Amino acid sequence: MIAMDKIEAAKERFGKLLEEQLLRVEEMKAQGDFINYKELDQIIVGVCGGDGIGPAITGQAQRVLEYLLKDDIKSGKVLFKTIEGLTIERRAEENAAIPPAVLAELKECHVILKGPTTTPRKGDPWPNVESANVAMRKELDLFANVRPVRIPEQGIDWTFYRENTEGAYAVGSKGIHVSEDLGVDFTVVTSQGTERIIRAAFEFAKANGKTRVTAVTKANIIKTTDGKFLDTFKEIAKEYPDITADDWYIDIMTAKLVDEKRRKDFQVVVLPNLYGDIITDEAAEFQGGVGTAGSANIGKRYAMFEAIHGSAPRMVQEGRDIYADPCSMIRAGAMLLAHIGYTKEADKLYHALDICTITEKKVVLTGRDTGATSAKFADYLMETIENL
């Protein structure tokens, strides 16, 4: 027998969810243009160490950035601001994904270098607070998750534009248990959210001499939301006649990335949230795993740069955090440099990373005392930059 009262309760919750999303649409319509860093008297870079191995690797990334920007730091053009409190202990104490005082400090910055943060899971000794990453993306409207993967010797130079605020993750905590036997989750897509991520991908391609942008969906099956994403992609592509636009389904795309003949063809890839999460972790394996990969979370007013891996609390428990590989955070730092206009410094940092991790590899990181500390690697990296 169908319980009508349960259906009505589910309808009410679904109605509230729709109201929230329609309100978000109006907020997106009211947004202004992207911030122009060249017009700022001072660029404020917030540094959040996070928890676990976060403070150790973020600290080394900050050292490298301060070395590259030392002249502009001295002149006052760039200011690094350390923001404490984005730890699991404080988040649990305040039962907040981001403590309000920490969020207020974050909003005083233009760009943020953020270390990994712990998201509690079942069995952990922490309350079930929301992911700090998810909360920050929502609070600062960081709609574009940008993840580059570069392996020059294999001809791989990919940049992934993953939509950050919609898709299957947008209301992932607001699914409905209609009854003991039926649960329903939702995927959300809007015209505004879809257009801005796709346009950002094409604009990046245009600005960086890329000749191909690829959309990844499952529009043949998920016809409404993925279909809207793909239709919008095709319409926007018409505005960029000098850039080849094509599309692939998520299942075959995972295969094509391991196809040595085809994978070299991909350049810029734009895709909804869930597929982006899957594909970018796969892509990072070619570069040496998620521990080597950085990512950017970009909005019109704020931008946040981070590693794509977790906080590795076990390494801290075993006293191994000083041996953690800082390359993920340093690559995130290179993306930060490029984003705020320091492209020469960013290119120099990328080049030095290639030398230190592929070409020379004089300092080896193992995550244990059998290898170098993250500080020793950062020293090696800065010495390499000095000699470029």
CORQUI-V11042 format. One record per helix or strand of 2 or more residues. SS is the DSSP state (alpha for helix, beta for strand). FROM is the first residue (numbers start at 1). TO is the last residue. If there is no record, write none. Layout:
<<SS;FROM;TO> <SS;FROM;TO>>
//
This chain:
<<alpha;4;29> <alpha;37;39> <beta;43;48> <alpha;54;68> <alpha;70;75> <beta;78;82> <alpha;88;94> <alpha;100;106> <beta;111;114> <alpha;132;139> <beta;144;151> <alpha;152;154> <beta;156;163> <beta;176;179> <beta;182;184> <alpha;191;207> <beta;212;217> <alpha;225;237> <beta;244;249> <alpha;250;256> <alpha;263;265> <beta;268;271> <alpha;273;287> <alpha;290;292> <beta;294;298> <beta;303;307> <alpha;313;317> <alpha;321;323> <alpha;327;339> <alpha;343;359> <alpha;374;386>>
//
